[in-house]
Amino acid sequence: MDIKITKLDKENRREKIANDSELGFGRYFSNHMFLMDWELDQGWINPRIEPYHNLSLDPAAMVLHYGQEVFEGLKAYHGQDGGIYLFRPEMNFQRMNRSARRLCMPEIDPEFVIKALTDLISLDQDWIPASEGCSLYIRPTMLATEPALGVRPSTRYLFYIILCPVAAYYPEGFNPVKIYVTDKYVRAVRGGVGEAKTSGNYAASIFAAEEAHRKGFTQVLWLDAVERRYVEEVGTSNIFLLLDDELITPPLNGSILPGVTRDSVLHLARNWGMKVSERPITIDEVIETIKNGQMKEIFASGTAAIISPVGLVHYRDQEYTVSDCQTGPLANKLYNAIIDLQYAKTPDTFGWIRKIG
Ligand SMILES: *Cc1c(COP(=O)(O)O)cnc(C)c1O
């Protein structure tokens, strides 16, 4: 499939934000976007790069009523050598296909989409912030566009990619977060769609997140939906716990999103010879081992912040401080190791980075 490219006239192009530190996260979008359509009898058609623009959807478009939508999040980086790099992009598009299958949506060809993404980034490459720690966040999205009421798979879909320059998450160094354990609300249940990156999961999480914010916490720590005992995720990130010398993360049991960063942390820690367990861990074990000093570090992992140290846990009206509310050495080491790979500062022995320009 050839990608048709329509460029925005030079005089209509928006200037990128001059000062990288003002970018924030998710506020500005580049000048172009990639789109393609899917029709039941034709598959994917009409791949194109166009000026960034509003979508036109029928008010009956099925995504608006029944939530058939999946998305991804990855980043492009300016490497130390001036090249442009993606970090494990095939994992994102393979995951998008797993999410799509779960939502009865069509799959994309990961290599074709990475090619389209490469063309799009090349066109808007001056939007990749140059400052250390900044990057171009990439948001691939697929949604059901058939205008029809009635719950069944749509016969039409739109896939698109937009680009968003983002600032460093921790411009002044790590800032450990305070998290609120909820045993009242749940994010996802085994057998549901928790392991798919689909909008409904996030809509379902907002109420508890708002409650946590009101009480002064940054994120919610989610427990399993059945027994409300097992630790699952933090906000929209995976969770890691360093218990004595054992690095623990909950197993992918159906209600947990299989993070690319989670997988990278597991690889790195195993490669360093650490004892690494994907095993269930209860909130009672977490609290007990924070109290007796065995819990050395807790941190979250995800594309946006990479590693996010947890400094305080609130559970049932009590607050528990982890590693003196400081960033632990393991969180720090993992963060630096991943950053150094993403910005092509260290040899890529895992084959994780892909040079696209
Ligand atoms: C995206 C996401 C993650 C992190 O995945 P990465 O691939 O590491 O960015 C974790 N949990 C949830 C719920 C997510 O949506």
The ligand as a Gaussian input file, in Angstrom:
#p B3LYP/6-31G(d) Opt

LIG

0 1
 C        0.015000       1.808000      29.039000
 C       -0.193000       1.224000      30.400000
 C        0.852000       0.709000      31.180000
 C        2.306000       0.838000      30.804000
 O        2.644000       0.276000      29.610000
 P        3.981000       0.751000      28.847000
 O        3.975000      -0.055000      27.610000
 O        5.110000       0.433000      29.749000
 O        3.836000       2.205000      28.624000
 C        0.533000       0.091000      32.375000
 N       -0.737000       0.012000      32.819000
 C       -1.762000       0.526000      32.119000
 C       -3.137000       0.416000      32.648000
 C       -1.511000       1.157000      30.897000
 O       -2.520000       1.694000      30.203000

